Amino acid sequence: MTQSEFDRVTRNDLDGVKKLSSCLLQVSSARWEFADDNASAIDAQWAEAQRANPNYFNGTIYLVDGVTISDGALRASLLRTDFKSYLYWRLAGFPDAGVLDGFGSALIRTQDGHIMLGRQRMGNVNGGQAYAPAGFIDEKDVGADGIIRIERSALREAAEETGVDPDALEKDDGYYLTRSRAQLSIGVPLRINMTAAEFVRRVEEHIRATSNSELDAIISVAGVSDIENLPMPRYMRVLMDALFAGI
């Protein structure tokens, strides 16, 4: 895909939310030129970031560098980079850098139709904000064939953040692709055989039992009125509005 084609798709075609029938993510061999060009500034900022937050870890992550959609099928390529380069890009306000911040989101619905959001503990990248369990695509999500299993990523994040057994989550058909500025969420719809109250109780037990839990609260959302004043990332609000509108 040429740069002009990438810009056309990411700046126009993907704004808002799209329901997808399939999703194929492939690791590319490209280098992130933005990270190479800003290496010295990235290292300097990283040293400051670590002093401010010793919990930060410079792990490997993947960012979207190519996207096509045809007849409800998403195909995307992702390049390999590190967290410190991503953080520099994010703190700079996500300037145009030839990539999108792509990740999987676990959209968990309970028996009574509630969507479950977690509030991230302060000190993390999205501290104080509510979102569906989500996180960076990393090495654990990439197969030997270079294919990224986005379901694996979403289930892993759901298990890490909520303590829920991945085997208790059943995937619904399709995916929800949400574009908001530089962020690209691939929502994986999941169902769990328990009520919202049961789910909240179990996750609260997990949070209390986990030292340095990523979440400090679990939030049950039954409709748009539940999120009117709820702090959340912009992409999450776009997605929730679409889900409750019946996309």
N, C-alpha and C positions, 0 to 999 in steps of 0.2 A: 504494500500500500504506500503510495506517495504521501509526502507531508500534506499536500493540498487535500487529498482524499481523506486523510485522518482528521484534518481540521473540519472538513465538511461534515463528517459523520458525528464527531464528538461535540461540535459547537451547535449543531442544528438538530440532526435526526434523533438524538438521544435525550433532548431536554424533556424533563418530566419522567413518566413511568410507562414502561412497555411490558406487556405480558409476553413471555417467550415460551416456545415449545421445547427448545433444546439449547444447550450451552456447551461449547467446546473451547477450552482455554489451553493454549500451547506456549511453552517457554520459548522465547526467541534468543538468538545469539547476540543481539545488539547491545552496545554499551550506552549508558546514559550520558550523553555529552554534557548536559547541565552539571552533573556531578563532577565530571572531569574538569570542566572549565572553572568550577568554584571550589576546587579541592582544598585550597588553603583556608578560605573563609569557612568552609564546612568544618574543618578540624578545629579552628579557633572557637567557633560557636559550640561545637560538641564539648570542648573542655569546660566552657561556662555552663552548659546544660547539665553535665555530670556533677558539677559542684552544687548546682541548685537542686538536682534530683538524682541522688546516687542509685536509685532503682532503675534508671534508664539502662538499657542493654543494646549494644550495637549489633543486632542480629541481621541476618539476611532476609530481605523481603522482595516482593515482586510488584512492579507497576505496569499498567496497561500501556503498550506503545502501538497498538493497532487494533481496530475494531471494524467488523462488518456485520450487518444484520440483513437477512433475506428470508422472507416468508416465516417470520417468527423464530428463526434460528440465529443464535449469536455465535460468532467466531471471533476470538480475540487472541492477540499475542501479548506476552508479558516479558519484560526484561528484568534481569537480576540486579539488585542494588543493596544498599544497607540502610539501617534505620537512621543513622546520623545524617545521611544525605537527604532522606525523606524529611526529617525534622527541619533541616535548613530550608528546604523548599516550602514546607508548610508555614513556618514562622515568617517567611518572606511574603506570605499571602497567596501561595500557589501561583506564581507567575507562569506564563506560557513556557513550558519546558519540554514539549513533545510527548508528554505522558499524562495519564489519569491515575488517580488514587483508587484502584479497583480492589474490591474485597467482597467476601461472602457475608450475608446476614441471615441468621437463623430466625425465621418468622414462625414462632411457636404459637399455635392456637390450642386452647383447652376445649374440653367437652362442651362447655357453655359458650364457646365462641369468642372468648377474650384473647387478645394478643398480649404477650408477655414482654415487657421491657425491663431492662436493668439500668440502674443509675450508677454511673462509674464513680468510684471513689476519687476524691480530690488528690492531685499529684500525678494523675495519669493524663494522657493526651486529651481525652474528652471528659475530664473531671467535672462532676456536678451535672452532667447531661444524661438524659435517658435515651436508650437506643435498643434495638433488637441485638442479641448477642452477636458480636462481629469482631473481626480483627484482621491483621495483615495476612495475606497469603504468604506462607513461608515454606521452607524446605520439606516439612512434614507433609505438605499437601501435593507434592510433585512426585509423579510416578517415574519409574526408570525410563519410560518412553517419552518423558518431557511433557506429558499431559497433566494439567492441574485438575484435581478432583475438588470442585467447589463444594459439593455436598460434604466431603470429608472435612474441609475447612470449617464450614458452618457448624457441623456436628461437634467438632473438636472445641470450637469456641463456646458452644452451648454447654458442653460438659465442663469445661474449665471454669466458666463464669457462674453457672447455676448449680453444678453438681449433679445434674440430671443424667441418668443412664442413657447413652445414645441409642441403645436398643429399644428404649421406651418411646422413641420419636419415629413417627411414620411420615415419609415424604408424600406430599400431595403432588399432583401433576404440575409441570412447568416451573417457571422462574419469574421473578419480577425484577426488571432492570430499571434502576433509578439513577438518573443523571442530575446532579446538582453542582453546577460550576465544575470544579476539578475532580469531584468525587463520583465514583461509579459503583453503586451497590448492586450486587447480584443476590437478590432475595431468594432463599430456599424455603418454600412453604412446608411447614411441618405440623403434625398433629400429635397430641399426647392424650392418653386415656385417663385424664383426671380433671377435676374442676379447677377453676382459677384459684379458689381458696386453698385447695390442697396443694397446688403448685407453689403458691406464695409461701405457704407454711414450710414446705420442704426446702425451698431455696433460702428462706430466712435461717433455717437450721444450718444449712451449708455455709452461709456467710458468717454466722456466729462461730462455727467450728474451724474456719479457715483463717490462718494468720495472714495478714496483708492481702485480704480478698480484693479482687479487682472491683467488685461491686460493693456498694453499701446499702442498697435497697433493691427490691423487686417490685415492679409496678404492673398492675392488671389494668388493661385498657379495653373497655367495652364499647366505646364510641368516641366520636370527635370531641365531645364535651369533656372527656377525661384528659385531653392533651392540650386544651386551649392555653393554659398557663404553665405547661410543663416544659422546662428547658430541654432542648434536644438539638442535635445537629440538624442543619438545614435539610440534608438529604432525607433524614428520617421523617421530618414533618411532611415533606413532599410525598413520601411513600405512604405514610399513614393516612393522609388525606385521600389518596387514590384508593387505598384498600377499603376505606369506609364509604367511599363513593361507589364501590362495586366494580372496579376495573376488571 
